[in-house]
Amino acid sequence: MVKALVTIFTVADLRKKILFTLGMLLVFRIGAHITVPGLDFKVLQDYFQKAAAGGAGSLTDYIDLFAGGAFKRLSVFALGIMPYISASIIMQIMMVAVPSLQRLAKEGEFGRKKINQYTRYGTVLLCALQAYGITVYITSLHYEAVQGGKGMLILGGPGNAFTAMTVLTVTAGTILLMWIGELMTERGVGNGTSLLIFAGIIAGAPEALGQFLKDINNNQADAILALILLVLFIAMIGASVMLNEGQRKIPLQYGKRIVGRRMIQGASQTLPIKVNAANVMPIIFASSLMIFPSQIASYFGSRYQGFAETIQKYLAPGTLTYFIIYIVLIIFFAYFYTSIQYNPKEIAEALKKNGGYIPGVRPGAHTEETLERILNRLTLSGAIFLAFIAIAPDIFIQLWSLEKYAQLIHLFGGTSLLITVGVALDTLKQVESQLIMRHYDGFMDRNKKAAGRPRVVR
């Protein structure tokens, strides 16, 4: 491991990519601490501390989990990258439903650029709407602070100028994050959007873990419970890795082919299909959709109190309706993304064209049916397992009444754990592929020495 880390930083190109990625993540973390202009940060923090102590901060904690603490600070990155994720969801669903977008998606690089352009326009629109909701939310907090004698949250008072400035600032912050994510994907390592979510999640881990350890030291938390949670955490990491790496290999057989004047013997190969082909995308998309209604309801709760209370009652994390809708969304997006990655009809046609077949299955329609049946079973089992890991923290919280440590449990389990493990594995694979491509001799030293050939360093 140490040798691999040293090797990473000896490769100039790979070193630049990693340092660029770390630099962009640093920009993200700095921006998460820059509060929207015109706010009294002390009054804001006092409100959220009291809300958390009174048990009213569960929704804001859940939203803040993906924003890396930026939402509670009402920073320029308060919305995080989630509006871009939401716009991507809408665009990908429209690509399935709208024929013109389907044709555009098949036009190669030009079509991809056009779809990305439409996604960015949608992101700007969603940002503006949610940013306006934030101004309504801040205004309601301002009046609460003034009536409670805590001071003025909005230093110049609410008004059109503050609304326009906040909408522009928060929207620009999310657009900047979208640009940073695309730059990280292009010039860095890993998927930029996923890495921003990953950084936002783990940013709150040290504080939450430190508070839990402090409570154990002061005998305010049970050490045995901490040990049980640690064992569960390790077990969930193992389950997450198995889910991300598990795959089924379908045996393939190729017939004899004549190439020129030579007859090539048919080869035996396998078609690997991942149990969780969609990776963490169903979790990210489902979480984004589950947060959005409650977020809007909390913004406009002062004007439409009855509607807001109904939404928050049935979509609050931990409720039965929340579990049901969340599980259905995860299963839906798992099937949706798997259908994008694997098309049984195209695979069957490609096998038939190249003289390949599944042993015991006729080429053509029978192969397509077999592949479709295998995909449906794998996707369903993987999606159910994915959903169980996602809701496990809420089950633990209700089982042992751990509402005080809800943020810590959500950080080290469920959705957060699946995202962090998935993104970490994907990034490590990209780094490893870069190393193998540039320094593959380092992985074959033993074989080269046995063959008596000198080591070549590239």
Secondary structure in CASP SS format (residue, H / E / C, confidence):
PFRMAT SS
TARGET T0000
AUTHOR 0000-0000-0000
METHOD secondary structure of the structure
MODEL  1
M C 1.00
V H 1.00
K H 1.00
A H 1.00
L H 1.00
V H 1.00
T H 1.00
I H 1.00
F H 1.00
T H 1.00
V C 1.00
A H 1.00
D H 1.00
L H 1.00
R H 1.00
K H 1.00
K H 1.00
I H 1.00
L H 1.00
F H 1.00
T H 1.00
L H 1.00
G H 1.00
M H 1.00
L H 1.00
L H 1.00
V H 1.00
F H 1.00
R H 1.00
I H 1.00
G H 1.00
A C 1.00
H C 1.00
I C 1.00
T E 1.00
V C 1.00
P C 1.00
G C 1.00
L E 1.00
D C 1.00
F H 1.00
K H 1.00
V H 1.00
L H 1.00
Q H 1.00
D H 1.00
Y H 1.00
F H 1.00
Q H 1.00
K H 1.00
A H 1.00
A H 1.00
A H 1.00
G C 1.00
G C 1.00
A C 1.00
G C 1.00
S H 1.00
L H 1.00
T H 1.00
D H 1.00
Y H 1.00
I H 1.00
D H 1.00
L H 1.00
F H 1.00
A H 1.00
G C 1.00
G C 1.00
A C 1.00
F C 1.00
K C 1.00
R C 1.00
L C 1.00
S E 1.00
V C 1.00
F C 1.00
A C 1.00
L C 1.00
G C 1.00
I C 1.00
M H 1.00
P H 1.00
Y H 1.00
I H 1.00
S H 1.00
A H 1.00
S H 1.00
I H 1.00
I H 1.00
M H 1.00
Q H 1.00
I H 1.00
M H 1.00
M H 1.00
V H 1.00
A H 1.00
V C 1.00
P H 1.00
S H 1.00
L H 1.00
Q H 1.00
R H 1.00
L H 1.00
A H 1.00
K C 1.00
E C 1.00
G H 1.00
E H 1.00
F H 1.00
G H 1.00
R H 1.00
K H 1.00
K H 1.00
I H 1.00
N H 1.00
Q H 1.00
Y H 1.00
T H 1.00
R H 1.00
Y H 1.00
G H 1.00
T H 1.00
V H 1.00
L H 1.00
L H 1.00
C H 1.00
A H 1.00
L H 1.00
Q H 1.00
A H 1.00
Y H 1.00
G H 1.00
I H 1.00
T H 1.00
V H 1.00
Y H 1.00
I H 1.00
T H 1.00
S H 1.00
L H 1.00
H H 1.00
Y H 1.00
E H 1.00
A H 1.00
V H 1.00
Q H 1.00
G C 1.00
G C 1.00
K C 1.00
G C 1.00
M C 1.00
L C 1.00
I E 1.00
L C 1.00
G C 1.00
G C 1.00
P C 1.00
G C 1.00
N H 1.00
A H 1.00
F H 1.00
T H 1.00
A H 1.00
M H 1.00
T H 1.00
V H 1.00
L H 1.00
T H 1.00
V H 1.00
T H 1.00
A H 1.00
G H 1.00
T H 1.00
I H 1.00
L H 1.00
L H 1.00
M H 1.00
W H 1.00
I H 1.00
G H 1.00
E H 1.00
L H 1.00
M H 1.00
T H 1.00
E H 1.00
R H 1.00
G C 1.00
V C 1.00
G C 1.00
N C 1.00
G H 1.00
T H 1.00
S H 1.00
L H 1.00
L H 1.00
I H 1.00
F H 1.00
A H 1.00
G H 1.00
I H 1.00
I H 1.00
A H 1.00
G C 1.00
A H 1.00
P H 1.00
E H 1.00
A H 1.00
L H 1.00
G H 1.00
Q H 1.00
F H 1.00
L H 1.00
K H 1.00
D H 1.00
I H 1.00
N H 1.00
N C 1.00
N C 1.00
Q C 1.00
A C 1.00
D C 1.00
A H 1.00
I H 1.00
L H 1.00
A H 1.00
L H 1.00
I H 1.00
L H 1.00
L H 1.00
V H 1.00
L H 1.00
F H 1.00
I H 1.00
A H 1.00
M H 1.00
I H 1.00
G H 1.00
A H 1.00
S H 1.00
V H 1.00
M H 1.00
L H 1.00
N H 1.00
E H 1.00
G C 1.00
Q E 1.00
R E 1.00
K E 1.00
I E 1.00
P E 1.00
L E 1.00
Q E 1.00
Y E 1.00
G C 1.00
K C 1.00
R E 1.00
I E 1.00
V E 1.00
G C 1.00
R C 1.00
R E 1.00
M E 1.00
I E 1.00
Q C 1.00
G C 1.00
A C 1.00
S E 1.00
Q E 1.00
T E 1.00
L E 1.00
P E 1.00
I E 1.00
K E 1.00
V C 1.00
N C 1.00
A C 1.00
A C 1.00
N C 1.00
V C 1.00
M H 1.00
P H 1.00
I H 1.00
I H 1.00
F H 1.00
A H 1.00
S H 1.00
S H 1.00
L H 1.00
M H 1.00
I H 1.00
F H 1.00
P H 1.00
S H 1.00
Q H 1.00
I H 1.00
A H 1.00
S H 1.00
Y H 1.00
F C 1.00
G C 1.00
S C 1.00
R C 1.00
Y C 1.00
Q H 1.00
G H 1.00
F H 1.00
A H 1.00
E H 1.00
T H 1.00
I H 1.00
Q H 1.00
K H 1.00
Y H 1.00
L H 1.00
A C 1.00
P C 1.00
G C 1.00
T C 1.00
L H 1.00
T H 1.00
Y H 1.00
F H 1.00
I H 1.00
I H 1.00
Y H 1.00
I H 1.00
V H 1.00
L H 1.00
I H 1.00
I H 1.00
F H 1.00
F H 1.00
A H 1.00
Y H 1.00
F H 1.00
Y H 1.00
T H 1.00
S H 1.00
I H 1.00
Q H 1.00
Y C 1.00
N C 1.00
P H 1.00
K H 1.00
E H 1.00
I H 1.00
A H 1.00
E H 1.00
A H 1.00
L H 1.00
K H 1.00
K H 1.00
N C 1.00
G C 1.00
G E 1.00
Y E 1.00
I C 1.00
P C 1.00
G C 1.00
V C 1.00
R C 1.00
P C 1.00
G C 1.00
A H 1.00
H H 1.00
T H 1.00
E H 1.00
E H 1.00
T H 1.00
L H 1.00
E H 1.00
R H 1.00
I H 1.00
L H 1.00
N H 1.00
R H 1.00
L H 1.00
T H 1.00
L H 1.00
S H 1.00
G H 1.00
A H 1.00
I H 1.00
F H 1.00
L H 1.00
A H 1.00
F H 1.00
I H 1.00
A H 1.00
I H 1.00
A H 1.00
P H 1.00
D H 1.00
I H 1.00
F H 1.00
I H 1.00
Q H 1.00
L H 1.00
W H 1.00
S C 1.00
L C 1.00
E H 1.00
K H 1.00
Y H 1.00
A H 1.00
Q H 1.00
L H 1.00
I H 1.00
H H 1.00
L H 1.00
F C 1.00
G C 1.00
G H 1.00
T H 1.00
S H 1.00
L H 1.00
L H 1.00
I H 1.00
T H 1.00
V H 1.00
G H 1.00
V H 1.00
A H 1.00
L H 1.00
D H 1.00
T H 1.00
L H 1.00
K H 1.00
Q H 1.00
V H 1.00
E H 1.00
S H 1.00
Q H 1.00
L H 1.00
I H 1.00
M H 1.00
R H 1.00
H H 1.00
Y H 1.00
D H 1.00
G H 1.00
F H 1.00
M C 1.00
D H 1.00
R H 1.00
N H 1.00
K H 1.00
K H 1.00
A H 1.00
A H 1.00
G C 1.00
R C 1.00
P C 1.00
R C 1.00
V C 1.00
V C 1.00
R C 1.00
END
